[in-house]
Amino acid sequence: MKGIALHLLPWIMPPERPPAVSARSVRSSFLRFSAVMSAVLLCAIGAPLVVQFQIQRSAVGLEEVALPNWHAALQLEADSRALSVHVARLPLAMTQAEARTVHDMVSGGLALIEDTLGSGPGKLNDALTSTLNEIRHTAELAFAATERRIEVARDVDQGLLPADRLLEARRSERDLARRLDDLGLTLASHAAIATHDSENAFSAQREQLAQQRWLQGALLIGAGLLVGVLMFAQYRLVDRRLLRRIARLRDGMMSGTVEAQRLRSGSPRDELDQMTAELGALLDRLSDQNLELQRLAASDPLTGLANRRTLMDRLRFELERAFRYRRPLSLLMIDIDHFKSINDNWGHATGDQVLARIAGALGSETRHSDLLARHGGEEFVLLLPETDQDAAAETAELLRARVAGLQIDVGGAPLQVTISVGCASLRPGDRMDDLVERADLAMYAAKRKGRNRVECAPSSLSLTD
Ligand SMILES: Nc1nc2c(ncn2[C@@H]2O[C@H](COP(=O)(O)OP(=O)(O)OP(=O)(O)O)[C@@H](O)[C@H]2O)c(=O)[nH]1
């Protein structure tokens, strides 16, 4: 049984390697499992039923055969003893009437025993019947001898016969009585054997019945355990093949780390792998689109520079950092000179083109830690962390010169553009608007002073002083 179970279990639950989960493989697994389950259930229900049938047969046998046999045997034993008593009384009869009464009692006893034998313990029937026949025959002889002895006694009493004839008659009667006594003993011992055998058969059958009941109980418990094991195996089958991998996929989805890369590089084994790969690809696409949306929301579509909102967020951050660590921070306000006339002379599209070129030129002169943003219209802002006013003025001059040196090709003709730059540095107690406003005022000062120049707002003591 154990060997069969060990042989079957790996077949039902293949070990180690996480199995592929194609719809076909799951279906075939379940079919296989259902076949085993059905066979086991059939055995589990069938075996106790077979034993139950046996129990019923034994119980019926016990009630219909063994018990009546046993009762008959007991009856036979009692009747045999009673017959022996009657037979023993025969030689004691003094009159013909007495002898006849005893004869009738013996005949009645014999008839009773014959009745009992008719329904009783079969095996000893032959021996009992022949003993019984012999008793009947001998009893008749004994009865005849008793009658004769009574007649002889009467004749001797009347002086018709000599006394020695009575002795002779008594002797032959005594011999027959002894013979009857022996036969009575034989009958009684046969009856006792029958009783004993019947008792043995009866108790053996009872013992067999008890064993069958135990067996049935054990089979039912075994069947229950087996069904439990199969249910567990079914759970493991579902758990191993589907639930765990689905749970892993769910966890991956929730944490956004679906392991789709590995599956995309190799060939997916099953539908679940395909689903995981597609889901991973979808998450990648969503993530890319999300990044693109973030980029679009943070930048200016024409120039690709940071937009005003991004500028304000970064300015807020840099302002806090500068105050907390007492570091310098400067800001340049950059405005293209006479931009309206470019629009007017060359058209709005050319104006856009010029804006993009100038944004590119400005961007090429900025550090990675700086932030260049389009502030609106033809205005740009360059935020310069870790930069004091002198360094900011130098950068502004560099930018101005770079733009002034640009040759922008407009419909085949070169166009020269200049910028005016206002620069301002952070002062203690400044708010965001203060810094922007001072840079703006400085830029307007540059415009007033003839454009294509840099003007700086008057600086107070720096934060580091
Ligand atoms: N092509 C184009 N033009 C723009 C854009 N945004 C603003 N402008 C134009 O830029 C011009 C700005 O002109 P003004 O503010 O008068 O200043 P300006 O002509 O540059 O003169 P100054 O600043 O005084 O040197 C306006 O004509 C706006 O229409 C844009 O995105 N594209």
PDBQT file of the ligand as one rigid body, heavy atoms in Angstrom, charges set to zero:
ROOT
HETATM    1  N1  LIG A 501       7.183  84.303 -32.979  1.00  0.00    +0.000 N 
HETATM    2  C1  LIG A 501       6.846  84.430 -31.709  1.00  0.00    +0.000 A 
HETATM    3  N2  LIG A 501       6.693  85.679 -31.203  1.00  0.00    +0.000 NA
HETATM    4  C2  LIG A 501       6.396  85.830 -29.917  1.00  0.00    +0.000 A 
HETATM    5  C3  LIG A 501       6.230  84.694 -29.086  1.00  0.00    +0.000 A 
HETATM    6  N3  LIG A 501       5.942  85.152 -27.825  1.00  0.00    +0.000 NA
HETATM    7  C4  LIG A 501       5.938  86.497 -27.886  1.00  0.00    +0.000 A 
HETATM    8  N4  LIG A 501       6.229  86.927 -29.155  1.00  0.00    +0.000 N 
HETATM    9  C5  LIG A 501       6.320  88.274 -29.665  1.00  0.00    +0.000 C 
HETATM   10  O1  LIG A 501       7.441  88.910 -29.066  1.00  0.00    +0.000 OA
HETATM   11  C6  LIG A 501       7.198  90.288 -29.179  1.00  0.00    +0.000 C 
HETATM   12  C7  LIG A 501       7.671  91.019 -27.984  1.00  0.00    +0.000 C 
HETATM   13  O2  LIG A 501       7.686  92.373 -28.296  1.00  0.00    +0.000 OA
HETATM   14  P1  LIG A 501       7.897  93.495 -27.262  1.00  0.00    +0.000 P 
HETATM   15  O3  LIG A 501       7.483  93.040 -25.879  1.00  0.00    +0.000 OA
HETATM   16  O4  LIG A 501       7.213  94.705 -27.721  1.00  0.00    +0.000 OA
HETATM   17  O5  LIG A 501       9.415  93.780 -27.234  1.00  0.00    +0.000 OA
HETATM   18  P2  LIG A 501      10.539  93.821 -28.303  1.00  0.00    +0.000 P 
HETATM   19  O6  LIG A 501       9.956  93.990 -29.651  1.00  0.00    +0.000 OA
HETATM   20  O7  LIG A 501      11.324  92.563 -28.179  1.00  0.00    +0.000 OA
HETATM   21  O8  LIG A 501      11.328  95.047 -27.926  1.00  0.00    +0.000 OA
HETATM   22  P3  LIG A 501      12.257  95.160 -26.702  1.00  0.00    +0.000 P 
HETATM   23  O9  LIG A 501      11.972  94.029 -25.764  1.00  0.00    +0.000 OA
HETATM   24  O10 LIG A 501      11.886  96.460 -26.127  1.00  0.00    +0.000 OA
HETATM   25  O11 LIG A 501      13.612  95.118 -27.235  1.00  0.00    +0.000 OA
HETATM   26  C8  LIG A 501       5.705  90.447 -29.460  1.00  0.00    +0.000 C 
HETATM   27  O12 LIG A 501       5.493  90.889 -30.772  1.00  0.00    +0.000 OA
HETATM   28  C9  LIG A 501       5.115  89.077 -29.282  1.00  0.00    +0.000 C 
HETATM   29  O13 LIG A 501       4.059  88.832 -30.163  1.00  0.00    +0.000 OA
HETATM   30  C10 LIG A 501       6.395  83.446 -29.651  1.00  0.00    +0.000 A 
HETATM   31  O14 LIG A 501       6.270  82.401 -29.016  1.00  0.00    +0.000 OA
HETATM   32  N5  LIG A 501       6.688  83.364 -30.960  1.00  0.00    +0.000 N 
ENDROOT
TORSDOF 0
